[in-house]
Amino acid sequence: MTTILEIISIALIAVGTFFFIVGLIGLVRLPDVFTRLHATTKCDTLGVGAILLGLIVYQGFDLTSIKLFMIIFFVYLTNPTAAQIISKGGYVSGVNPCKITNYDKCSKQTIAPRRKDTGEDTGEDIGEQKPEKMGHGSGKNQKNDPLEEGD
């Protein structure tokens, strides 16, 4: 029975290592920060999950395996959330997606106008505006927005 558990454990660790390698390749080969972040986040989350599951199978079910399950839970909870916040911060700071991106979902969001002298919120509701009007990004991808082709 232990041989079967060891084989399952080794297989799970190998799968986790495979996901890490794929994430590394995505980090090197993808064109911009948003696609790189997407690839590494997905692969790291799956890789950590598979490796820790392999360690749980190898260790056996005891207090250590409960701790490893908790680590898996927190990684699955925090990794996608952190990636979302990092990518949103990159977009707001003016980092543009690559040229092959067809749809800019963030350009439709409502952002309150700021006073030029102090930078404080004016309290007005401005509705939807383009990023170039809000001071975020250059708006280069607005030509390819499929929602505005019919206007």
C-alpha positions in Angstrom: 0.0 0.0 0.0 2.8 2.4 0.7 4.3 1.9 -2.7 1.0 3.1 -4.3 0.9 6.1 -2.0 4.5 7.0 -2.9 3.7 6.7 -6.6 0.7 9.0 -6.2 2.7 11.4 -4.2 5.5 11.5 -6.8 3.0 12.0 -9.6 1.3 14.9 -7.8 4.7 16.5 -7.1 5.7 16.0 -10.8 2.4 17.6 -11.9 3.0 20.6 -9.6 6.6 21.0 -10.9 5.2 20.9 -14.5 2.8 23.7 -13.7 5.7 25.8 -12.3 7.7 25.2 -15.5 4.8 26.2 -17.6 4.4 29.4 -15.5 8.1 30.1 -16.0 7.8 29.7 -19.8 4.7 32.0 -19.7 6.7 34.6 -17.7 9.5 34.6 -20.3 7.5 34.4 -23.5 4.3 36.4 -23.1 4.2 40.0 -24.4 3.1 42.2 -21.5 2.7 42.4 -17.8 -1.0 41.5 -17.7 -0.6 38.2 -19.6 2.6 37.3 -17.7 0.8 37.9 -14.4 -2.1 35.8 -15.6 0.1 32.9 -16.6 2.2 32.9 -13.5 -0.7 33.2 -11.1 -2.7 30.3 -12.6 0.4 28.1 -12.8 1.7 28.9 -9.4 -1.7 28.3 -7.7 -2.1 24.9 -9.4 1.5 24.0 -8.9 1.5 24.8 -5.1 -1.8 22.9 -4.8 -0.5 19.8 -6.6 2.8 19.7 -4.7 1.2 20.2 -1.3 -1.4 17.5 -2.1 1.6 15.2 -3.0 3.2 16.0 0.4 -0.1 15.3 2.2 -0.4 11.9 0.5 3.2 11.1 1.3 3.0 12.3 4.9 -0.2 10.6 5.7 -3.3 12.2 7.3 -2.3 13.8 10.6 -1.8 17.3 12.0 0.8 18.2 9.4 -1.7 17.4 6.6 -4.3 19.7 8.2 -1.7 22.5 8.1 -0.9 21.7 4.5 -4.6 21.8 3.6 -4.8 25.3 5.3 -1.8 26.5 3.3 -3.5 25.3 0.1 -6.7 27.1 1.1 -4.9 30.4 1.8 -2.9 30.2 -1.5 -6.1 29.5 -3.5 -7.7 32.4 -1.8 -5.0 35.0 -1.9 -3.1 34.3 -5.1 -5.9 35.3 -7.5 -6.9 38.2 -5.4 -3.4 39.6 -5.3 -3.1 39.1 -9.1 -6.3 41.1 -9.6 -5.1 43.9 -7.4 -1.6 44.0 -9.0 -3.1 44.1 -12.5 -5.6 46.8 -11.6 -2.9 48.9 -10.1 -0.8 48.4 -13.2 -3.6 49.5 -15.5 -4.5 52.5 -13.4 -0.9 53.6 -13.3 -0.8 53.7 -17.1 0.6 50.4 -18.2 -1.0 49.5 -21.5 -1.9 46.0 -22.6 -0.2 44.6 -25.6 -1.4 45.5 -29.1 -3.2 42.2 -29.8 -5.6 42.8 -26.9 -9.0 43.3 -28.5 -11.1 44.5 -25.6 -10.3 46.8 -22.8 -12.7 46.0 -20.1 -11.4 48.5 -17.6 -12.0 51.5 -19.8 -15.7 51.3 -19.0 -15.4 51.9 -15.3 -16.5 55.0 -13.5 -13.8 57.0 -11.8 -14.6 60.3 -10.0 -12.8 63.4 -11.4 -10.0 64.9 -9.4 -9.2 68.5 -8.7 -6.0 69.5 -10.6 -4.6 71.6 -7.8 -5.1 69.2 -4.8 -5.9 65.8 -6.4 -8.9 65.4 -4.2 -12.2 63.8 -5.3 -14.6 66.4 -6.5 -17.7 64.4 -5.5 -19.3 64.6 -8.9 -20.6 61.5 -10.7 -19.2 61.6 -14.2 -20.5 58.3 -15.6 -18.4 56.4 -18.1 -15.3 58.0 -19.6 -12.4 56.8 -21.7 -9.1 56.2 -20.0 -7.4 59.1 -21.9 -10.0 61.5 -20.5 -9.4 60.2 -17.0 -5.6 60.4 -17.2 -5.2 56.6 -17.1 -3.4 55.0 -20.0 -3.1 56.3 -23.6 -6.4 54.8 -24.9 -4.6 53.1 -27.8 -6.8 50.0 -27.5 -10.1 51.9 -27.8 -10.1 51.4 -31.6 -10.6 47.7 -31.1 -13.5 48.0 -28.6 -16.2 45.7 -30.0 -18.9 47.4 -27.9 -18.5 50.7 -29.7 -18.3 49.5 -33.3 -22.1 50.0 -33.8 -22.0 53.6 -32.6 
